């Protein structure tokens, strides 16, 4: 947990990378312009995770939106 201060006054706390927030929150809403919507599941790949997309998207810019907390 990272504690935030402004001019020596406590402002709040935010979770660090990989930590779960202590209070469940509503998902964010994003508006994204694009050419296709694909849904998949992140699979282990070494020390990371990968989402597989069709080969026709090779070399193209993509965005990943996490659907579960």
C-alpha distances in whole Angstrom, upper triangle without the diagonal:
4,6,10,13,17,20,18,17,14,13,10,6,6,5,5,9,10,8,10,9,10,13,15,16,20,20,21,25,26,29,30,34,35,38,37,34,33,31,30,28,26,27,26,27,27,23,23,24,27,28,32,34,38,40,41,38,38,37,36,33,31,27,25,24,21,23,21,17
4,6,10,13,16,15,14,11,11,8,5,5,6,6,10,12,11,12,11,13,15,17,18,21,21,21,25,26,29,30,34,35,38,37,35,34,32,32,30,27,29,28,29,28,25,24,25,28,30,33,35,39,40,42,38,38,37,36,32,30,27,26,24,22,24,23,19
4,7,10,13,11,11,8,8,6,4,7,9,10,14,16,14,15,13,14,16,19,19,22,23,23,26,27,31,32,35,37,40,40,37,37,35,35,33,31,33,32,33,32,28,28,29,32,33,37,38,42,44,45,41,41,40,39,35,33,30,29,27,25,27,25,22
4,7,10,9,8,6,5,5,6,8,11,12,15,18,16,17,15,16,17,20,19,22,23,22,25,26,29,31,34,36,40,39,37,37,36,36,34,32,34,33,34,34,30,29,30,33,34,38,39,42,44,45,41,41,39,38,34,33,30,29,27,26,28,26,23
4,7,6,5,4,5,7,9,11,15,16,19,22,20,21,19,19,20,23,22,25,26,25,28,29,32,34,37,39,42,42,40,41,39,39,38,36,38,37,38,37,34,33,34,36,37,41,42,46,47,48,44,44,42,41,37,36,33,32,30,29,31,30,27
4,5,5,7,7,10,12,14,18,18,22,25,23,24,21,22,23,25,24,27,27,26,29,29,32,34,37,39,43,43,41,42,41,41,40,38,40,40,40,40,36,35,36,38,39,43,44,47,48,49,45,45,43,41,38,37,34,33,32,31,33,32,29
4,6,9,10,13,15,18,21,22,25,28,26,27,25,25,26,29,28,30,31,30,32,33,36,37,40,43,46,46,45,45,44,45,43,41,44,43,43,43,39,38,39,42,43,46,47,51,52,52,48,48,46,45,41,40,37,37,35,35,37,36,33
4,7,9,12,14,17,20,21,24,27,25,26,24,24,25,28,28,30,31,30,33,34,37,39,42,44,48,48,46,46,45,45,43,41,43,42,43,42,39,38,39,42,43,47,48,51,53,53,49,49,47,46,42,41,38,37,36,35,37,36,32
4,6,9,12,15,19,20,24,26,24,25,22,22,22,25,25,28,29,28,31,32,35,37,40,43,46,46,44,45,43,44,42,40,42,42,43,42,39,38,39,41,42,46,47,51,52,53,49,49,47,46,42,41,37,36,35,33,35,34,30
4,6,9,12,15,17,21,23,21,21,18,18,19,22,22,24,26,26,29,30,33,35,39,41,44,44,42,42,41,41,39,37,39,39,40,40,36,35,36,38,39,43,44,48,50,50,46,47,45,44,40,38,35,34,32,30,32,30,27
4,7,10,14,16,19,22,19,19,16,17,17,19,19,21,23,22,25,27,30,32,35,37,41,41,38,39,37,38,36,35,37,37,38,38,34,33,34,36,37,40,41,45,47,47,43,44,43,41,37,35,32,31,29,28,29,28,24
4,7,10,13,16,18,16,16,13,13,13,16,16,19,20,20,23,25,28,30,34,36,39,39,36,36,35,35,33,32,34,34,35,35,32,30,31,33,34,38,39,43,44,45,42,42,41,39,35,34,30,28,26,25,26,24,21
4,7,9,13,15,12,12,10,10,12,14,15,18,19,19,22,24,28,29,33,35,38,37,34,34,32,32,30,29,31,30,32,32,28,27,28,30,31,35,36,40,42,43,39,40,39,37,34,31,28,26,24,22,24,22,18
4,7,10,12,9,10,8,9,11,13,13,16,16,16,20,21,25,26,30,31,34,33,31,31,29,29,27,25,27,27,28,28,25,23,24,26,27,31,33,36,38,39,36,36,35,33,30,28,24,23,21,19,20,19,15
4,7,8,6,7,6,8,11,12,13,16,16,16,20,21,25,26,30,31,34,32,30,29,27,26,24,22,24,24,25,25,22,20,21,24,25,29,31,34,36,37,34,34,33,32,29,27,23,21,19,17,19,17,13
4,6,6,8,9,12,14,15,16,19,18,18,22,22,26,26,30,31,33,32,30,29,27,26,24,21,23,22,23,22,19,18,19,22,24,27,29,33,35,36,33,32,31,31,27,25,22,20,19,17,20,18,15
4,6,9,10,13,16,16,16,19,17,18,21,21,24,24,28,28,31,29,27,26,24,23,20,18,19,18,19,19,15,14,15,18,20,24,26,30,31,32,29,29,28,27,24,22,19,17,17,15,17,16,13
4,7,10,12,15,15,16,18,17,18,21,22,25,25,28,29,31,29,26,25,23,21,18,16,17,16,17,17,14,13,14,17,19,22,25,29,30,32,29,29,28,28,25,23,20,17,16,14,16,14,11
4,7,9,12,12,14,17,16,18,21,22,26,27,30,31,33,31,28,27,25,23,20,18,20,19,21,21,17,16,17,20,22,25,28,32,33,35,32,32,32,31,28,26,22,20,18,15,17,14,11
4,6,9,9,11,14,14,16,19,21,25,26,29,30,32,30,27,26,23,22,20,18,20,20,22,23,20,18,18,21,22,25,28,31,34,35,32,33,33,31,29,26,22,19,17,14,15,12,8
4,6,7,8,12,12,14,18,20,24,25,29,30,33,31,28,27,25,24,22,21,23,23,25,26,23,21,21,24,24,28,30,34,36,37,34,35,34,33,30,27,23,21,18,15,16,13,9
4,7,9,13,15,17,21,23,27,29,32,34,36,34,31,30,28,27,25,24,26,26,28,29,26,24,24,27,27,31,33,37,39,41,37,38,38,37,33,31,27,24,21,18,18,16,12
4,6,10,12,15,18,21,25,27,31,32,35,33,30,30,27,27,25,25,27,27,30,31,28,26,26,28,28,31,33,37,39,40,37,38,38,37,33,30,27,24,21,18,17,15,11
4,7,9,12,16,19,22,24,28,30,32,30,27,26,24,24,22,22,25,26,28,30,27,25,24,26,25,29,30,34,37,38,35,36,36,34,31,28,24,21,18,15,14,12,9
4,6,9,12,15,19,21,25,27,29,28,25,25,22,23,22,22,25,26,29,30,28,25,24,25,25,28,29,33,35,36,33,34,35,32,29,26,22,20,16,14,13,11,9
4,7,9,13,16,19,22,24,27,25,22,22,20,21,21,22,25,27,29,31,29,26,24,25,24,27,28,31,34,34,31,33,33,31,28,24,21,18,15,13,11,11,9
4,7,10,13,15,19,21,23,21,18,19,17,18,18,19,22,24,26,28,26,23,21,22,20,23,24,27,30,30,27,29,29,27,24,20,17,15,11,9,8,8,8
4,7,10,13,16,18,21,20,17,19,17,19,19,20,23,25,27,29,27,24,22,22,21,24,24,27,29,29,26,28,28,25,22,19,15,14,10,10,10,11,11
4,7,10,13,16,19,18,15,17,17,19,20,21,24,27,28,31,29,25,23,23,21,23,23,26,28,28,25,27,27,24,21,18,14,13,10,11,11,13,14
4,6,10,12,16,15,13,15,16,18,19,20,24,26,27,30,28,24,22,22,20,22,21,23,26,25,22,24,24,20,17,15,11,11,9,11,11,14,15
4,7,10,13,13,12,15,16,19,21,22,26,28,29,32,30,27,24,23,21,22,21,23,25,24,21,23,23,19,16,14,12,13,11,14,14,17,19
4,6,10,11,10,13,15,18,20,20,24,26,27,30,29,25,23,21,18,20,18,20,22,20,17,20,19,16,13,11,9,11,10,14,15,18,20
4,7,9,10,13,16,19,22,22,26,28,28,31,31,27,25,22,20,20,18,19,21,19,16,19,18,14,12,11,10,13,13,17,18,21,23
4,6,8,11,14,17,20,21,24,26,26,29,29,25,23,20,18,18,15,16,17,15,12,16,15,12,10,9,9,12,13,17,18,21,24
4,7,10,14,17,20,21,24,27,27,30,30,26,24,21,18,17,14,14,15,13,11,14,15,11,11,10,11,14,15,19,19,23,26
4,6,10,13,17,18,21,24,24,28,28,24,21,18,15,14,11,11,14,12,10,14,15,12,12,10,11,12,13,16,17,20,23
4,7,10,14,15,19,22,23,26,26,23,19,17,13,13,11,12,15,14,12,15,17,14,13,10,10,10,10,13,13,17,20
4,7,10,12,15,19,20,23,24,20,17,14,10,10,8,9,13,13,11,14,16,14,13,10,10,9,10,12,12,15,19
4,7,10,13,16,18,22,22,18,15,13,9,9,9,11,15,16,14,16,19,17,16,12,11,9,9,10,10,12,16
4,7,9,13,15,18,19,16,12,10,6,7,8,11,14,16,14,16,18,17,17,13,12,10,10,10,10,12,15
4,6,10,12,16,16,13,9,8,6,8,10,14,17,19,17,18,20,19,19,15,14,11,11,10,10,11,14
4,7,9,12,13,9,6,5,5,8,11,14,17,19,17,17,19,19,18,14,13,10,11,10,11,11,14
4,6,10,11,9,5,5,6,8,12,15,17,20,18,18,20,20,20,17,16,13,15,13,15,15,16
4,6,7,6,5,7,9,11,15,18,19,22,20,20,21,22,21,19,18,16,17,15,17,17,18
4,6,5,5,6,10,11,14,17,18,21,19,18,19,20,20,18,18,16,18,17,20,20,20
4,6,8,9,13,15,18,21,21,24,22,20,21,23,22,21,21,19,21,20,22,22,22
4,7,10,14,16,19,22,23,26,24,22,22,23,22,21,20,18,20,18,21,20,20
4,7,10,13,16,19,20,23,20,19,19,20,19,17,16,14,16,15,18,18,18
4,7,10,13,17,18,20,18,17,18,19,18,15,14,12,14,12,15,15,16
4,6,10,13,14,17,14,14,15,16,15,13,12,10,13,12,15,16,17
4,7,10,12,15,12,13,14,14,14,11,11,8,11,11,13,15,17
4,7,9,12,10,10,13,13,14,11,12,11,14,14,16,18,20
4,6,8,7,8,11,11,12,10,11,11,14,15,17,19,22
4,5,6,8,11,11,13,12,14,14,17,19,20,23,26
4,5,5,9,10,13,13,16,16,20,21,23,26,28
4,6,9,9,12,12,15,17,20,22,24,27,30
4,6,5,8,8,12,14,17,19,21,24,27
4,6,9,10,13,15,18,21,23,26,28
4,7,9,13,15,19,21,24,27,29
4,6,10,13,16,19,22,25,27
4,7,10,14,17,19,23,24
4,7,10,13,16,19,21
4,7,10,13,16,17
4,6,9,12,14
4,6,9,11
4,6,8
4,7
4
